[in-house]
């Protein structure tokens, strides 16, 4: 594929971003949590600078930076005091003499051991606690990624990449959905500057839901004045993430990377800094300081929202809140261990989460070994 044809294909794939239809806001929102403790510690500001296996999640174009050795990234996080479990894993493999890179990513967010009380009452109307069972509500996603360079020189590097994503969601045995979507991204790096753009759900991602209830469960739902859900389709609107970063050389040993991203959504007015019927814009800001590229300190801020001051809904006084993040990392030979500490809510109602991830560079053996 030539450079011009590659750019043309990317522009064509961006066109659906500017089409308009009725979409479900926040559908597949588990895909917006983040991936890898490094990126989450930097306030999810990654689209311009990501250069490892997590690029399959943040910006597939960044996978082109994985050269010579395959890269693996694994992450685990618990939310809401361990009620929600979030797991992530990714693998990036350079191919064709490091000219191209393939990637695969897996995500799971689940709430397990949810009590199922639909059959709490037996046919006679008596309470029978032995009829209580449990189920899981889980969201799964698999991202299949491809990336390659358009330009690769010491002065400038330009790469592009694509994701094909398969989404599966379950609500016990009652509800299941399957979905499919595409992402496309571009990344450019000079000596100090970093630029990136990724278009998510460029063809509109759909989730086709189906439901399965026994006759007894349907009757229990009707007795409790609940509607019985029917087969439906959920659409996720296209969105854009645009980012820019700069790498500062403080001393020979100390470097500072700063990045700012703008998450642009087109599915209606959201509670963001810039909000309109046409588009809503949510900024992400991240910093990373490194010492000899071995020790890392990170910080970020994201999720700017308006909320009532100290829950004061009576006086209708609103203030701006944000989600701060911090983290650290250490690299020991081919292994990097990263940590992120995040407040999912705001300063008045904190929900803190510890995120750990580990990254491996799989060193290939030489031919004479």
KAFENRA-V830376 format. One record per pair of residues at least 24 apart in sequence whose C-alpha atoms are under 7 Angstrom apart, sorted by the first residue. I is the first residue (numbers start at 0). J is the second residue. Records with the same first field share a line. If there is no record, write none. Layout:
# KAFENRA-V830376
I = J ; J
This chain:
# KAFENRA-V830376
2 = 149
12 = 201
13 = 198 ; 201
15 = 201 ; 202
16 = 201 ; 237 ; 238
22 = 234 ; 235 ; 236 ; 266
23 = 233 ; 234 ; 235
24 = 266
26 = 235
29 = 108
34 = 87
35 = 74 ; 356
36 = 337 ; 338 ; 339 ; 354 ; 355 ; 356
37 = 337 ; 338 ; 339
39 = 339
40 = 297 ; 298 ; 299 ; 324 ; 325 ; 326 ; 339 ; 340
41 = 284 ; 285 ; 286 ; 297 ; 298 ; 299 ; 324 ; 325
42 = 283 ; 284 ; 285 ; 298 ; 299 ; 300 ; 301 ; 324
43 = 283
44 = 258 ; 259 ; 260 ; 283 ; 284 ; 285
46 = 195 ; 196 ; 242
47 = 186 ; 193 ; 194 ; 195 ; 242 ; 243 ; 244
48 = 193 ; 244
52 = 89 ; 90 ; 91
53 = 89
55 = 102 ; 104 ; 142 ; 144
58 = 184 ; 197
59 = 144 ; 145 ; 146 ; 160 ; 161 ; 162 ; 183 ; 184
60 = 146 ; 158 ; 159 ; 160 ; 184 ; 185 ; 186
61 = 186
62 = 91 ; 100 ; 146
63 = 99 ; 100 ; 146 ; 147 ; 148 ; 158
65 = 91 ; 93 ; 100
66 = 93 ; 97
67 = 93 ; 97
68 = 93 ; 360 ; 361 ; 362 ; 363
69 = 93 ; 360 ; 361
70 = 359 ; 360 ; 361
71 = 358 ; 359 ; 360
72 = 356 ; 357 ; 358 ; 359
73 = 356 ; 357 ; 358
74 = 355 ; 356 ; 357
75 = 354 ; 355 ; 356
76 = 353 ; 354 ; 355
77 = 352
78 = 352
79 = 350
82 = 110
83 = 108 ; 109 ; 110
84 = 108 ; 109 ; 110
85 = 109
98 = 147 ; 148
99 = 146 ; 147
100 = 145 ; 146 ; 147
101 = 144 ; 145 ; 146
102 = 143 ; 144 ; 145
103 = 142 ; 143 ; 144
104 = 141 ; 142 ; 143
105 = 140 ; 141 ; 142
106 = 139 ; 140 ; 141
107 = 137 ; 138 ; 139 ; 140
108 = 137 ; 138 ; 139
109 = 135 ; 136 ; 137 ; 138
110 = 135 ; 136 ; 137
111 = 135 ; 136
117 = 216 ; 219
134 = 171
135 = 170 ; 171
136 = 169 ; 170 ; 171
137 = 168 ; 169 ; 170
138 = 167 ; 168 ; 169
139 = 166 ; 167 ; 168
140 = 164 ; 165 ; 166 ; 167
141 = 165 ; 166
154 = 189 ; 190
155 = 188 ; 189
156 = 187 ; 188 ; 189
157 = 186 ; 187 ; 188
158 = 185 ; 186 ; 187
159 = 184 ; 185 ; 186
160 = 184 ; 185
172 = 211
173 = 210 ; 211 ; 212
174 = 208 ; 209 ; 210 ; 211
175 = 208 ; 209 ; 210
176 = 206 ; 207 ; 208 ; 209
177 = 206 ; 207 ; 208
178 = 204 ; 205 ; 206 ; 207
179 = 204 ; 205
180 = 204
191 = 245 ; 246
192 = 244 ; 245 ; 246
193 = 243 ; 244 ; 245
194 = 242 ; 243 ; 244
195 = 241 ; 242 ; 243
196 = 240 ; 241 ; 242
197 = 239 ; 240 ; 241
198 = 237 ; 238 ; 239 ; 240
199 = 237 ; 238 ; 239
200 = 235 ; 236 ; 237 ; 238
201 = 237
203 = 234 ; 235 ; 236 ; 237
204 = 234 ; 235 ; 236
205 = 232 ; 233 ; 234 ; 235
206 = 232 ; 233 ; 234
207 = 231 ; 232 ; 233
208 = 232
236 = 265 ; 266
237 = 265
238 = 263 ; 264 ; 265
239 = 263 ; 264
252 = 290 ; 291
253 = 289 ; 290 ; 291
254 = 288 ; 289 ; 290
255 = 287 ; 288 ; 289
256 = 286 ; 287 ; 288
257 = 285 ; 286 ; 287
258 = 284 ; 285 ; 286
259 = 283 ; 284 ; 285
260 = 284
270 = 304 ; 305
271 = 303 ; 304
272 = 303 ; 304
293 = 329 ; 330
294 = 328 ; 329 ; 330
295 = 327 ; 328 ; 329
296 = 326 ; 327 ; 328
297 = 325 ; 326 ; 327
298 = 324 ; 325 ; 326
299 = 323 ; 324 ; 325
300 = 324
309 = 347
320 = 345
321 = 345
333 = 359 ; 360
334 = 358 ; 359 ; 360
335 = 359
